[in-house]
């Protein structure tokens, strides 16, 4: 009688462990599928952005904003009244 109880306990424990393994496996497969879809979508967006790049226009923009074609804003010096009065005498 004790032996049957012991065997049934082991069988129930094995079934319980197998159920947990199956649940974890289903979760991993679902997660992998979900992440795989997001990776594919992200890759497609990245590929589209890379295809739309135009190095010539990027270099032109950089040159106009930070390079040799940048607009120069020279400082404006103003002569104050006291300096102007000294220069006129």
Secondary structure, 3 states (H helix, E strand, C coil): CHHHHHHHHHHHHHHHHHHHHHHHHHHHHHHHHHHHHHHHHHHHHHHHHHHCCCHHHHHHHHHHHHCCCCCCCCCCCCCCHHHHHHHHC
